[in-house]
């Protein structure tokens, strides 16, 4: 993780405390744990609530990471995104198409994306909370930009393993988007085959990589 992502956290959380655990200490522990991961996998659920329609929608999936540049995201229904260290393969079943893009160093892993929003949000409070019967810390953050449609970000962290449990984005119009993670596995062996992609028969391939120089 880049230090700049955590600098914003620490600035706002240093003065907060939850049962004697300051925000700065919480973030330092999470940062240390993240830096120790060579592999990571978890199941996740993306939840979305439309306030104007009063409707919920959710989709489940699985995430695999292996540092420094391999990941796989599987979604129910068969959609998948795979980074093999050289390219990113994105397959959407409904489209019947695989898009191959170059893997460049500035592309962040999905785990880093979960935290990237912290560059745009200021932590306001740290609270002791409970999530699905599991004691945790709740970090409450507000956007730096007052014109942002996002009103608040809420992040739940497990103090036992310093794992990310849930991220929730709340908009001013009442819409909410949440990512819920479970079945965390850290530093466990993940087979090489997980980070490779075989194009299904009959599926169109759109290759956006530059052709090799002859």
JOWOCOR-V349282 format. One record per residue. N is the residue number from 0. PHI is phi in whole degrees, -180 to 180 (* if undefined). NEAR is the number of other ideal C-beta (glycine too) atoms within 12 Angstrom. Layout:
n:N phi:PHI near:NEAR
n:N phi:PHI near:NEAR
This chain:
n:0 phi:* near:29
n:1 phi:-81 near:19
n:2 phi:-60 near:15
n:3 phi:-61 near:16
n:4 phi:-64 near:26
n:5 phi:-92 near:30
n:6 phi:-62 near:21
n:7 phi:-65 near:30
n:8 phi:-57 near:38
n:9 phi:-64 near:28
n:10 phi:-59 near:23
n:11 phi:-88 near:28
n:12 phi:-96 near:37
n:13 phi:-59 near:20
n:14 phi:-88 near:15
n:15 phi:-90 near:30
n:16 phi:-148 near:18
n:17 phi:-132 near:24
n:18 phi:54 near:16
n:19 phi:82 near:13
n:20 phi:-104 near:25
n:21 phi:-76 near:24
n:22 phi:-60 near:36
n:23 phi:-63 near:26
n:24 phi:-69 near:26
n:25 phi:-61 near:39
n:26 phi:-65 near:37
n:27 phi:-62 near:23
n:28 phi:-68 near:27
n:29 phi:-63 near:38
n:30 phi:-61 near:26
n:31 phi:-63 near:16
n:32 phi:-67 near:25
n:33 phi:-61 near:31
n:34 phi:-68 near:21
n:35 phi:-89 near:17
n:36 phi:-76 near:31
n:37 phi:-97 near:18
n:38 phi:-137 near:28
n:39 phi:-154 near:35
n:40 phi:-145 near:33
n:41 phi:-165 near:35
n:42 phi:-90 near:22
n:43 phi:-142 near:32
n:44 phi:-134 near:27
n:45 phi:-97 near:29
n:46 phi:-115 near:23
n:47 phi:-134 near:22
n:48 phi:-122 near:22
n:49 phi:-92 near:16
n:50 phi:-66 near:17
n:51 phi:-66 near:10
n:52 phi:-99 near:12
n:53 phi:53 near:11
n:54 phi:-128 near:14
n:55 phi:-112 near:17
n:56 phi:-143 near:17
n:57 phi:-142 near:19
n:58 phi:-147 near:23
n:59 phi:-103 near:23
n:60 phi:-168 near:28
n:61 phi:-139 near:29
n:62 phi:-124 near:39
n:63 phi:-127 near:39
n:64 phi:-133 near:35
n:65 phi:-141 near:33
n:66 phi:-68 near:24
n:67 phi:-98 near:18
n:68 phi:-145 near:23
n:69 phi:-126 near:36
n:70 phi:-154 near:36
n:71 phi:-145 near:36
n:72 phi:-122 near:36
n:73 phi:-107 near:27
n:74 phi:-118 near:24
n:75 phi:-59 near:17
n:76 phi:102 near:14
n:77 phi:105 near:18
n:78 phi:-64 near:27
n:79 phi:-153 near:32
n:80 phi:-128 near:33
n:81 phi:-129 near:36
n:82 phi:-111 near:35
n:83 phi:-101 near:25
n:84 phi:96 near:24
n:85 phi:-120 near:20
n:86 phi:-149 near:27
n:87 phi:-116 near:32
n:88 phi:-107 near:36
n:89 phi:-117 near:28
n:90 phi:-116 near:30
n:91 phi:-114 near:20
n:92 phi:-58 near:18
n:93 phi:-60 near:11
n:94 phi:-82 near:16
n:95 phi:62 near:18
n:96 phi:-147 near:21
n:97 phi:-113 near:30
n:98 phi:-106 near:26
n:99 phi:-108 near:26
n:100 phi:-120 near:22
n:101 phi:-67 near:22
n:102 phi:-92 near:26
n:103 phi:-115 near:16
n:104 phi:-61 near:12
n:105 phi:-77 near:11
n:106 phi:-71 near:22
n:107 phi:-88 near:24
n:108 phi:-72 near:34
n:109 phi:-56 near:33
n:110 phi:-62 near:36
n:111 phi:-67 near:28
n:112 phi:-62 near:22
n:113 phi:-58 near:36
n:114 phi:-102 near:32
n:115 phi:-65 near:23
n:116 phi:-63 near:32
n:117 phi:-64 near:37
n:118 phi:-72 near:25
n:119 phi:-113 near:23
n:120 phi:-130 near:32
n:121 phi:-109 near:28
n:122 phi:-66 near:38
n:123 phi:-111 near:25
n:124 phi:-160 near:26
n:125 phi:-124 near:35
n:126 phi:-129 near:26
n:127 phi:-80 near:21
n:128 phi:-143 near:26
n:129 phi:-143 near:16
n:130 phi:-128 near:27
n:131 phi:51 near:15
n:132 phi:79 near:8
n:133 phi:-110 near:22
n:134 phi:-61 near:21
n:135 phi:-159 near:32
n:136 phi:-99 near:40
n:137 phi:-112 near:33
n:138 phi:-99 near:44
n:139 phi:-108 near:26
n:140 phi:-132 near:36
n:141 phi:-120 near:26
n:142 phi:-70 near:25
n:143 phi:-68 near:20
n:144 phi:-87 near:14
n:145 phi:-65 near:12
n:146 phi:-86 near:10
n:147 phi:-64 near:20
n:148 phi:-72 near:17
n:149 phi:-82 near:26
n:150 phi:-91 near:25
n:151 phi:-161 near:29
n:152 phi:-116 near:39
n:153 phi:-129 near:33
n:154 phi:-129 near:42
n:155 phi:-104 near:35
n:156 phi:-127 near:42
n:157 phi:-79 near:29
n:158 phi:-75 near:28
n:159 phi:-79 near:14
n:160 phi:-110 near:25
n:161 phi:53 near:27
n:162 phi:-103 near:30
n:163 phi:-77 near:40
n:164 phi:-103 near:37
n:165 phi:-162 near:34
n:166 phi:-126 near:36
n:167 phi:-130 near:32
n:168 phi:-109 near:32
n:169 phi:-113 near:27
n:170 phi:-99 near:21
n:171 phi:-63 near:17
n:172 phi:-83 near:15
n:173 phi:98 near:18
n:174 phi:-67 near:25
n:175 phi:-138 near:29
n:176 phi:-125 near:29
n:177 phi:-135 near:28
n:178 phi:-116 near:35
n:179 phi:-111 near:30
n:180 phi:-113 near:37
n:181 phi:-152 near:24
n:182 phi:53 near:20
n:183 phi:-64 near:31
n:184 phi:-133 near:23
n:185 phi:-121 near:28
n:186 phi:55 near:19
n:187 phi:-103 near:18
n:188 phi:-63 near:14
n:189 phi:-122 near:25
n:190 phi:-61 near:14
n:191 phi:-57 near:15
n:192 phi:-62 near:15
n:193 phi:-62 near:25
n:194 phi:-101 near:31
n:195 phi:-124 near:21
n:196 phi:-133 near:29
n:197 phi:-106 near:14
n:198 phi:-68 near:21
n:199 phi:-62 near:18
n:200 phi:-61 near:9
n:201 phi:83 near:10
n:202 phi:-93 near:23
n:203 phi:-71 near:16
n:204 phi:-113 near:23
n:205 phi:-108 near:18
n:206 phi:-100 near:19
n:207 phi:-99 near:18
n:208 phi:-77 near:17
n:209 phi:-70 near:11
n:210 phi:-64 near:8
n:211 phi:-63 near:7
n:212 phi:-76 near:4
n:213 phi:-90 near:3
